[in-house]
Amino acid sequence: METKTIKAIPLLQRDQKLLLKAENLSVSYNEESALEGISMEIEQGKIIALIGPNGAGKTTLLKCFAGIIKPNKGEIWRREGLIIGYLPQRPSFPRYLPVTVEEFIALRLGCFRFFDGLLGKRKSEEKVVEILKSFHAEALRQRRLNELSGGELQKIMVASTLAKNPALLLLDEPLSGIDAVGGIEFDQLLHELKEEKTIGTVLVSHDLQLVSHIADWVYFLNHRILTQGRPADVLQEKKLAAVYSLIHTQEKKG
Ligand SMILES: Nc1ncnc2c1ncn2[C@@H]1O[C@H](COP(=O)(O)OP(=O)(O)OP(=O)(O)O)[C@@H](O)[C@H]1O
């Protein structure tokens, strides 16, 4: 068994745009390897997409970046004071919280009144309204989380993830359950974030159409990085077919 060698070292004066750097990460669950030798850099103003088949290790990698999982091997550097907004895949916990949308967003902002927060009640309300407006979701403000549809809840999850003004955004299948209109809005939102150039984003998605026009750089993972590049290069039909046939051959070898 490898010893755990992750370090959260304050980053990196060398390059102001660099938010996070991962070097040679490996993760295994119960001796079963999920990730091997992953290295990548995430910069401010850029959207990195992680694609690959089910079980490829995409969520595991996001969890490493978020600090939820410690790799068995490798190192992660983060910019000092980096605020990370992490949207997990299909989060189920909010459903059980007996709170309204407004209270939930305030809670995630850390300024819910029960917690005697940083901003105070009025400021917190203003911020929540502002966030809901930007997602065209003001009508949901007083609704309870357990009354929302799957797509509405997902929208609120994205909104509340952005509420803290993170510098690094980690999105795991953010469009799952969101309808076509919501998808277009989300697309626009990602474009706006990109134009502002202040946030770095790692997007896990099976939606190759979204990835093809939003990502600056794509990594194709299957436990290892099989290929990487600009979307126009990686997402060519021929290239994808080659990668998938490589996976198929690996699986056959067992
Ligand atoms: N907590 C866990 N315990 C044991 N094995 C796990 C755990 N989490 C993930 N795995 C395994 O690790 C591998 C990678 O899983 P991961 O969820 O990172 O893949 P993914 O690429 O995000 O998949 P998907 O596209 O299906 O969401 C899979 O084989 C999975 O079964």
The ligand as a MOL file (V3000), in Angstrom:
LIG
                    3D

  0  0  0     0  0            999 V3000
M  V30 BEGIN CTAB
M  V30 COUNTS 31 33 0 0 0
M  V30 BEGIN ATOM
M  V30 1 N -16.2460 5.2760 -2.6300 0
M  V30 2 C -15.8720 4.3490 -3.5110 0
M  V30 3 N -15.5110 3.1040 -3.0950 0
M  V30 4 C -15.0970 2.1500 -3.9690 0
M  V30 5 N -15.0000 2.3510 -5.3000 0
M  V30 6 C -15.3520 3.5720 -5.7700 0
M  V30 7 C -15.7940 4.6340 -4.9100 0
M  V30 8 N -16.0440 5.7180 -5.6640 0
M  V30 9 C -15.7830 5.3680 -6.9370 0
M  V30 10 N -15.3660 4.0880 -7.0070 0
M  V30 11 C -14.9420 3.3690 -8.2320 0
M  V30 12 O -13.8880 4.1100 -8.8380 0
M  V30 13 C -14.0320 4.1400 -10.2510 0
M  V30 14 C -14.1330 5.5990 -10.7100 0
M  V30 15 O -15.3710 6.1490 -10.2590 0
M  V30 16 P -15.7980 7.6380 -10.5630 0
M  V30 17 O -17.1100 7.9030 -9.8860 0
M  V30 18 O -14.6810 8.5470 -10.2300 0
M  V30 19 O -15.9870 7.5930 -12.1670 0
M  V30 20 P -16.7140 8.6280 -13.1660 0
M  V30 21 O -15.8100 8.7670 -14.3370 0
M  V30 22 O -17.0720 9.8740 -12.4630 0
M  V30 23 O -18.0100 7.8130 -13.5960 0
M  V30 24 P -19.4730 8.2940 -14.1210 0
M  V30 25 O -19.2860 8.8960 -15.4920 0
M  V30 26 O -20.2110 7.0010 -14.1670 0
M  V30 27 O -20.0310 9.2370 -13.1080 0
M  V30 28 C -15.2760 3.3070 -10.5700 0
M  V30 29 O -14.8450 2.0100 -10.9010 0
M  V30 30 C -16.0540 3.3050 -9.2690 0
M  V30 31 O -16.8120 2.1170 -9.1370 0
M  V30 END ATOM
M  V30 BEGIN BOND
M  V30 1 1 1 2
M  V30 2 1 2 3
M  V30 3 2 2 7
M  V30 4 2 3 4
M  V30 5 1 4 5
M  V30 6 2 5 6
M  V30 7 1 6 7
M  V30 8 1 6 10
M  V30 9 1 7 8
M  V30 10 2 8 9
M  V30 11 1 9 10
M  V30 12 1 10 11
M  V30 13 1 11 12
M  V30 14 1 11 30
M  V30 15 1 12 13
M  V30 16 1 13 14
M  V30 17 1 13 28
M  V30 18 1 14 15
M  V30 19 1 15 16
M  V30 20 2 16 17
M  V30 21 1 16 18
M  V30 22 1 16 19
M  V30 23 1 19 20
M  V30 24 2 20 21
M  V30 25 1 20 22
M  V30 26 1 20 23
M  V30 27 1 23 24
M  V30 28 2 24 25
M  V30 29 1 24 26
M  V30 30 1 24 27
M  V30 31 1 28 29
M  V30 32 1 28 30
M  V30 33 1 30 31
M  V30 END BOND
M  V30 END CTAB
M  END
